[in-house]
């Protein structure tokens, strides 16, 4: 149990390279910054040229060169972020920080899972890829002394940090993701409007897949799973990727969707057969919208749901027979209706306000450690 906070107002540096208007990490960071600001703290974003100024109203922004992950990390070192903030919370792999939020998971773990379903040639190319080498080098730096504390968004990520790097368990705090629950509350009127726009029949079962990085998110397994389900099913795909991959008579590609609450309202079942996901934000949003979630054990989100109650947990993403069985199970409208209250009750534990409070508690632990060692810095 993390300690309660009775702390001075802080200037908190937040680090994230890159920007996508539909990115889950970006959505989380903005929600966190809003919560920190509402708690009376000041935030400063360290980012690159991709982040639009209009998307950051919560404090100053420092832009760094970010052509590559390592270049960005080097630039952050040069400016001395400790001179600009009381604490540095990084959501990006950098050389060092006070607290590292491992929201992207453990890259070594992802590479291992990817290799298990890849050809020899694909595995060889991955090993030779400079981007992967840089990512692993930065990750190793963080977990071998660069990060004084780590926030893992699931027990899965905590175990991987210990397994791959021997990072001390006592310095890892598990803080699950959070979403603004009221934004995703089921809305029957929005459901009718959106289904009409999507041209969904009343008896048609809408399966929703949300995410970019389609290889990791398991889109091919989703597509394979719905092929034999018949004309009463439609797979809605929201996210960035090559459109030709999202094809088929029972498939509708929507591209990048900004109004996700309305889209969740239109759906019946959420599907994410991911190969690796530290804790899918989209799954939590779907849960908050009252949808049963079909996902895999390789998704840290699976730790917060009960199989057959809030959705279904598939052991392996390539097991399309198990995915189809789960989709058929949740195709019964009476079953979905009966599960709705339990699903919403479970989602109720993961409001963004809880995440902000627990994140602040971790930052205070790091701040207290500074005070004990006489290293409190002035900004």
Secondary structure as UniProt FT lines:
FT   STRAND          11..15
FT   TURN            21..22
FT   HELIX           24..38
FT   TURN            39..40
FT   STRAND          42..47
FT   TURN            49..50
FT   HELIX           53..55
FT   STRAND          61..63
FT   HELIX           69..79
FT   HELIX           81..83
FT   STRAND          87..90
FT   STRAND          97..101
FT   TURN            103..104
FT   HELIX           107..116
FT   HELIX           120..128
FT   HELIX           130..141
FT   HELIX           142..146
FT   STRAND          147..152
FT   HELIX           155..165
FT   HELIX           169..171
FT   STRAND          172..174
FT   HELIX           181..184
FT   HELIX           188..197
FT   TURN            198..199
FT   TURN            202..203
FT   STRAND          205..210
FT   HELIX           214..217
FT   HELIX           219..226
FT   TURN            227..228
FT   TURN            231..232
FT   STRAND          233..238
FT   HELIX           243..245
FT   TURN            249..250
FT   STRAND          251..255
FT   HELIX           260..266
FT   STRAND          269..272
FT   HELIX           281..288
FT   TURN            289..290
FT   STRAND          292..296
FT   TURN            297..298
FT   HELIX           300..304
FT   TURN            308..310
FT   STRAND          311..314
FT   TURN            317..318
FT   HELIX           320..329
FT   TURN            330..331
FT   HELIX           333..347
FT   HELIX           348..350
FT   HELIX           352..373
//
